Amino acid sequence: MDGDFRSEFVRQPGALKQFPALVLNADYRPLSYYPLSLWPWQEAVKAAWLDRVDIVAEYDHVVRSPSIEIRVPSVVVLKDYIKPMKRVAFTRFNLFLRDEFCCQYCGAKGDLTFDHVVPRAAGGVTSWENVVAACSSCNLRKGSKSLRQARMSLQKPPRMPGAEELRNLGRKFPPGHLHESWLDFLYWDAELDA
């Protein structure tokens, strides 16, 4: 019986999903927008207890130990500034984010893979400047042909994005749930409508 409870708790840690904490850098900007920098509430409470973060907003929910009661943090700010990376890692996720999760040939969303603009068979390299997001049908249609041979064109030329550019692109893809206490911190530096 005790083992069943324990395995059920591990399989469905509901509290982790219910009360995530938005993590802000010391300059009050999220560490990342996509994926949004979130910690499980346990990590936020631990960081606050170790005096690594300041709590700036809380949920109405409380957690208790035998000797203390604490409101669950919804927004925490790091006490030490973490310098953002200037160089962007060449990963599948960052490539899709650069291309805004759209096929660079037809504009379709979903069912994405990546394609070498200059095929590897023709000496093309795997780099920011030669790889684009592509839907499966466009990727199959192009195959190992050049753009001219396949009679296809790119929506925009591939290039290496800057770290700030990717952070800004990430803002276009908010997570499914945004707690009201996060909104001021996520978009405080966005351009205001006149």
C-alpha angles and dihedrals in degrees: 000000000000091000091052092054091049095049091046090052091051093048095049111030093176094172090061090058097040102056113028117167121226108231117215128189118239088270089061094249121123114260086233136357099204110059088022112234102251133158128197110256091251092060091048092051091047092049090049091048089051089049093240095123141030118229110229101170135020140197119239088246121099132202123207139204123184090272108025143040121203133179112237112255117238097180126027130180122210113238092214120056115240110211109230117240113259096199117065117223114238100239134146090247094051090046091053090046091051089052091044092240091291132124106254091216105047104007095241119152125218132028090059129174128160132261135201107233090206100038118242088235087063094048098272116155131219101251142122089264095053107034126076138173111262136176116241095253094051091045091052092044093052095041111159094334128113119252090257094049091049091044090231133131136200124246089221133357115262117249141158110276124220120242092245090049091055091047090053092046088052090062089068090065108056117181120258091260127043116179113223091238090062099054099082091051097046099052106022092115096044118117112266123232113247 
